[in-house]
Amino acid sequence: MRLKLTAFAMSVVVLIAAFLVPVIPVRAQTPHLTPFVVDVLSPPRTAYGADDRRHLVYELRVANPTASEIKFTSVHVIDSDTGRPLLELDRDAIAKRLAIGGRRGAESADLGVGQFGVLFVHVALEAGTPTPKSIAHQVTAQLVQRGLSITMTVGQTPVQDPPPVVLGPPLVGRGYIAGDGCCDSIRHVRALLPLNGRFALAQRFAIDWEQINAENRLLNGNPKVLSAYTIFGKEVVAVADGTVVAIRNDLPEQVPGRLPENLSVEEADGNFVVLDIGGGTYVLYAHLQPGSVRVPPGARVRRGQPIGRVGNTGNSQAPHLHLHVMDGPSPLLSNGIPYVVDDFVLTATDSAGTADFDRAEATGAPLTLSLQSPVRPQRNLLPMDLMVVDFPRPPPDAASIPSAADR
C-alpha cells in the first residue's frame, strides 16, 4: 500500500499542477500533495544589531520528492498574520543561498530528483518596522520535465522575540574588529554541521574578534609569527557571572597562515572555555593560548574576571577570539542564539568587506576603514560584521593571567 501511494502521489502532483490551479495554498489540517517540501530547521530569534536594525537569521530545508528537476525562481518571506512582505529573493539570490545537501560551496537555485538543499535566510527589519509574530514563505518553482510553474506558501514558523541575552565585553581595550559576524558573512552563519544524526548550527551568531593597531593593521611583521598579531596574548574576560562547565587547555599553537589539516572535530575549538551564564544560555570562548585557561570546570566566575588569553589553537589560521552564545553546553551540538553587548563604542567599519579583511589578515596590509564620526557609544546591541569597537575596562577583579611569554 505504501509503495502504491508513493507512485500515486507523484501522479497526483502532476495532475494538480497541470489541470487544477497554478497556485497551491497550504491550509492548516487540509492535506495537499506538493511537489517540494519545506521546513524551518530552527525558529528564528530576533537579533538586535548595532546597525539600528533587527535581524532574523535562520535556515529553510527544501526537498524535491518528485521525478522532475525543480528550478526555483523566487522566495518571498511574509508576515503570516498580515501578508506584509519582508524579503524577496530572486533566482540569482537563491543561487547564492541554497546549499545542496546543506554543504557550503555547493550552492544552486535548482534541485535534482531526490535532492534537498538548505536555504540560508537573512531578513533585516528596519527601525520602526514591527517584528512579526510568525512568518511564512511563498516559493515559486518550475517542474522542468512538465513545464509547470507552481507557487506554494510553506514553511510557516513562529518568530521568537524574548528579552535578549545580555553580555559584557569579552576583551578590554581599543580597536577590536568583529570578523565573520552577523548576518551575511559565510563562515559562521552557514557553519551547518551534520552531527549525531541531525543538523546543528551553534555558530550562527559567532564573532571572530581580532584587533587593529594604530596603523589599522591586524599584524605588524611576519604573518607566520604569532607575536606579530595585535591581539595575540590579550586577556579574555568573563562576559557575565557564571559557572565554568567545560575547558580544554593542552593543545599547541598552530602556525598562522593556513588552517591545520586532518584536525579532529574534538579539537576544532582548540583550547576553550564554556561558561554557563544561566537561563539555559552558554558562552563559548575558543582558540585560547595553551596553558592560559585558569578556571577549572565547576568554578564560579564574576563578570570581568580573566579566564584565558587569545591564542591560535584548533581550527584557526590567525590569532583571534572566537565567541558565540548557544542554548546548550556543547560548542558544536547546540543551537546558536543571538545576544547583545551592553557597553561598547563603535568607531569604524571595514566597508570593503570580507575580502579586505582576509587580505589584511594574510599580508599585514591596513584595513580599508570607514570611520564613525562622531564615534557612537552603544548599549545592548550586537556588533555587526566588520565593525570596529572599543571595550571599556571592567572594575578591578581577579589578578591578571600570565601570558605564555611570562611563564
N, C-alpha and C positions, 0 to 999 in steps of 0.2 A: 504493500500500500504506500509506503513512504517513497519508494523509487518511482512509482507511478505518479504520485503527487508532484515530485520534483520535475519530471518531464512536462506534466500538465501545467505547472506553474509558469514555466518558461513560455509555453504557447499562449497562455492567457495574457502574460505581459505584452506580447506582440499584438494580440487581438485588441487589448485595451488601447494601446498606443495607436494602432492603425485605424480603428473604426469608431472609438467612442469619444475620447476627449484628449486634446493635446496637453492639457494641464491637469495633473493628478494631485488634488489636495489630500493630505493625510489627516483624517479626522480621528479624534480620540475614540477608541473602542470600536472602530469600524475597520474591518480588515480590507486591505488593498494590496494586491500583488504589485511589487515595484521593481524596476529594472536596476536600481542600485540601492545600497543600504548605507545609512549614515548614523553614526553615534558620536557623542562627545566623550573623550577619554576621561576628562575631569572637569567639573563645572567651573567656569571662570570666576575669578575672585578679583575684586577691584583693586588696582594698584594706583596710588596717588603720586603722580610724578612731579618732579621739580620743574617740569616744562609747563606747569599750570593746566595740565590735562589729566584725566583719569583714563586708565588703560585696562582693557580686557585681553588677556593673553591665554590662549587655550588651543586644543588640538581636536580636529574632526577626523575620525576614521571613516573612510569611504571605500566601499567594496562593490565589486561588479560580479553578481552571481549569474549573469546571462551568458548566452553563447555568441555574443556580439562585442566587438570593441566599443568602448564608450569614450567619446570626446566631450570634455566639459567646456562649456562656453561662458558661463557666468555663475557666480555665487553672490547672493545678497544676504547680508546679516540684517535682520529686522527685529524690532521690539515686538515681542509676541503679543503684548496687550494692545498696542496702538497701531501696529503695522508700520511704525516710523522707521525709515531706512537708516542704518548705522554705518554700513560699509558695503562697497561694491567691488568685487574682484572680477576683472575681465579675463579672457583666456590667457593673455600674456602674464597677468599677475598670478593666476592659478598655476601656470607652468613653473613659476619660481617658488611656489609654496607647497605643492602637493608632492610629497616624497613617497615614491613607490616602496611599499613594504616598511615605511617609516624610516628609510635609510637616507641620511644626508648625502647629497651628491647624486641622488637618483630621482631628481625632480622631473615631472612631466604633467601636462594637462590631460593625459589620456590614460585609461586603464584597459589593459588587455583582458581577455576572457579569464575569469577566476582571480584576477589580481585585486589587491587592495592598496590604498595609499593613505597617508596621514597628511591632512591639510593643516598647516601651521597658521593660525589666525591671530591677527592683532587689530583690535578695534580701539581707536583713540577717540575719547569723548571730550569735546571742547568745554571750557569753563562755562557754566551756566546750563549745560545740557544735562537733563536728569539721567541718573543711572537706571537702566531698565531692570525690572524685577526678573524678567525672563526674556530669552532671545531664541530665535529660530532662523532657519537658513533656507532661502529659496534657491534651489540648484537647477540650472538648465544644462542639459546634455543631449548629445546626439548618439543614437544607436546606429553605428556606421553601416553594418550589414543590412539594416532595414531602412536606412534613410529617414529615420524618425527623429524628431526633436521633442523632448519631454521636459517639463518643469514640475518639480515637486517641492513642497515645503516640508522639511525634515529637520532632524537634529535639534529639537526644542530642549532647552536646558535652563534651569534657574541660574541667576547671577547672584553670587554670594557677595554681600557687602557688609561684613562685620566691621567693628572698630579695628583699625589697622594695628598690626604688630609694631610696637614702638621700640627702636633700638637706640642706644647711644653710639657715638663714633667708635669704630674698631681700631683706629690708629690715632696718633696725635701729631699735629704739625700741618705744614702747608704743601700745596701742590700735588695732592693725590688725584689721580685720574681713574675714572670708572671704566675699565676695559671690558668689552663684550657684555655690556649691561642691557637693561630693558630698553626697547622692546622688539626691535627688528634686527639685532645682531644675530649671528647664526650659531656660534659655538656653544653657548649656554641655552638659549631659547629653544634650540632644536636638538638638544642632547637627550633625545628619546632612546631609552635602552630597553632591550628585551631581557628582563631579569626574572628568574624564578617563575617562568611561565606567564608573565604579564609585562605590559609596558610600564615604565616608570620614568618620570621626569622631575628629578629633585632639583636640577639646576635652572629651572625656568626663570628665576629672578636673581641668579647669581651675578656677582661682580668680581672681576679680577682687578684688585687695586694695585696700581703702580704709582710711581712718584716722579715728578719732573724736578730738575734743578733750576738754578737761576737763569740758565740759557734755554729753558723749555726742552731739555733733553732728558730722556729716561736713563741714560748712562753716559759716563764720561771715560772713554778709554776703550780697551779691548773688549768686544762683546762676548768673548769666551771666558772672561774673568768675572766671577760673581761680585767681587767688591766694586766693580765698575758701575754697578746699577745703584741708582739713588736710593731705592727702597730696601736694598739688601741689609738684613740685620736689624731693621726698625722694630721697635717694640709693638706687640699686638696686645690689645686690652679687651677685657670683657665688655660686651655691649649692654649687659644687664646683669642684675643679680641672678644667680642660677646655680645649678649643680652640674658638675662635670660627669658625663655618663660614659665617655669613651675617649681614649687618646692613642696616638702612636708617636714614637719618639726616636726610633732607631734607624730610619732609612737614610742613606747618604745623599749628599747634594748631587744633582745632575749637572753636567757641563752645559752651560747655556748655548742657545743657537738652534737647537732642534729638540723635538720630543723624543724621549727614550723609546727604544724598540723592545718588543716582547715583554712589556710590563704587564703583570697580572692585575686583574680588576681589584684585588685586595690592596694593591699598592698605588692605585690611581691617585688617591688624595695625598700621598706622601705622608709626612708627619702631620698629625692633625689633632684637633680638639673638637668634641661635640659637647655643646652646652645646652642643658635643659633649662629654659627660662620660664617655664610654667605655661599653663593653659594648653597643653598639647603642642607646644612650639619648641623647636630645637634649632640651634645655630651651629653651622659647620665652619671652622677655620682650617684651611688646608695649605699644604706645601711649606710647612714651617721648618726652621733650621733643626738639624739633628741635635738632640740633647737640650734644646731650648725650652721644651714643654715642662713646666714645673708645677702643674696642677694635676694630681692623680685622680683617677675615677672615684667618684663619691665626694670629692671636695666641694665645699660651698665657696663660691667666689662672689665678689662685690663688683658692681659696675665700675669700670675704670681700672680694675686690678690687672696688672700684667700677667699674661698667660703663656707667652711664647714670643718668638722672633721670626720675621719674614725670611723665608728661605727659597730653595728651588728644588724641592724633593717631590718624588712621584711623577705624575704625568704633567710636567712643566718644562717649558723651554726658556723661561727667563724668570728671575726672582719676582714674586708677586704674592699678595694675599688673596686667595680665593675665599669668598664668604657667600654663603647662602642660608636661607631660612626654610625650614621644612616642617611637615606635620608628624614626623616620627624620628626615632633616633638613628636610623640608618642613613648614611650620607648619600647612598645611591637608590635604595628601595623606597624612600619616602616620596611624598608629593611636594614639589616646591611651591611656596606661598609668598605673596608679596609682603612688604614691610616698609616702614619709613624710618628715617634717621631724625632724631629730634633736634639736632643742632649742628649746622654746618654753614659754610659761606661759599656760595657759587662765584667763582672768579673768571672762568673761561670755559670754552667748549672747543674740542678738535673738530672744526667744521669740515675738514677734508675727509673725515670718515675713517673706517677701519683700515683701509689700505695705507693711509698716512700713519696711523698708529703702529701697524705692523712694520712699516719701513723704519720708523723711529726706533722701535724695539730691536730690529735686526742690525741697524747700522750706527745708531747713536745720533742720527740727524735730528735737528729740533722739530718738534711738533708744529703743525700749522694751526695756531690757536686763534680763535675769535674771542677777544677779551670782553668780559661782562663789565659794562660801565653804566652806573656805578655797580660795584660788587653787591651781591644780594644775600643778606643773611636769610637762611632757610630754617623753617621749623616743621617737623613732622611731615616730611616729603621723601620720596625715593629719588636719589641721584640717578640721572638717566645716562645712557650710553655716552661715553667720552666727555662727560662733564668733569671739569677740574674743580676741586673743592679744598677748603681748609677746614681742619678739625680742631676744635678747642682742646686745651689741656684739661684733663679731669682733675677733681680735687685730689689732694695727696692721699695715697693709699699704701698698698704693699710696696716693698722695695723693688726696684727695677731688676729685671732678669739679665744676667750677664750674657753678652754676645759670645759667639763661638770663638772670636779672637781673644776674648778676655779670659777664657777658661784654659 
